[in-house]
Amino acid sequence: MEEFRRSTALPHLEGRRSCRDTPCYRPHAHDTFSIGVIDEGTSVLTGPPAGQILLRPGDVVTIPAGQVHACNPHEGRWRYQMIHMDQSWAAALTPGGADSHLFAGISVLRRPDLNRRAGALGEVIFADDSAERIEAAFTEALGALDAAEPEFLVGSSTDPELLDVLRPVLEHLRNDEVNPSLDELARLVGMSRFRLIRSMKRATGLSPLAWRQNVRIVRAEHMLRRGVPIVETAHALGFADQSHFHRVFRAHVAASPGVYRG
């Protein structure tokens, strides 16, 4: 079961309700700030460099933009909600602002009241409430999340200095219409291909080609939300065919492009 809803009043807000019993996500990152709510079952959160964290019913997980992670069901049915939003908007509503622990890394929070508050955020999105009601609900919830002590806090997996060194590689991966070779990418920054792979994983949490796929899928989400047809989206992003696009999209989003587009 997959259900997506976008706010009419605040289009950057997206809610998701999902139920899974098999592994569904590969490591990925969003360009949004995300709040996850575990409603039923257990799941395993993997977020380099932290290893694995077992999530339980009632847990609330906050994930900053750009933080690599994957979450998959553990021993049976797993029902959860996700709320995605513009990170600068979320920071403006948070008492700690951009310096809050919510934006410093993945936080796992274990308090029933926080679960109820976070779950209510999905309700106002699915109800398509007014901007005023939505902002009031998010201001209250983000304030409570900001004030809470995390059960786990996983620091950011990115390395800003190394990202600057790798910027020519990232630009090439972002803009090239075909997969560039590792040797070609390594020459751009004077590294061996093996050092490049290690450096990319340290800087971004992903290998070069995995990072490129993630960028393409984030772009695909934006296009599909705007109503761009699936075939046109796949072609614009350089996928060999629609079948290949479906496979890669599902591995990152755990839903088909058609279900996501709505």
C-alpha angles and dihedrals in degrees: 000000000000125000126176129187131179124201115248092204096046108025094189089068117091129177128197134189117192144169123198140168101178133055109280112162134069118200108291144149133223128220087224138069107257136200119197125196120196107213102171139003130009132283139185118241115205116189120160126264094019101066115215133339122191109226120208134200109285095029119135117206125194119197124188122220113277096020111134114227144140129203123193135171119271118212103337143337119009122189120187147154130224129197119194124192144160105282096219089053091051092048091052090057095045119091092223092047119202089338093064118119085242089076098036096074143312112322124197112199124191113194125114093222091056091050090054093047094048092045089054090061090065090050094057090049094049090045088052091227124185122280090252094054092044094050091048091052093047093046090054095044097044090049091054093045091048092052095048124096109238119235086214130013116191111195122228115287093213128099109208096196093050090046089060091053090049096046095108089053093048092049091050092048091047097049108029113105092215133040106275117220120257090238091055092049093046091054090057091066101026096251136127114252091250093051089048092055092049092046093049092051091049093046100041108010091243138083116251097263094040088053090051092050091050091052091050093051092049087053090048091054091054092049095047091049088055089054098254109160116256095240091051091048093051092048094046091053094050101249113160092232142341092266092058090048091052093051095049094042093050091049090057102034102027089227135079119259089248094055091045094049091049 
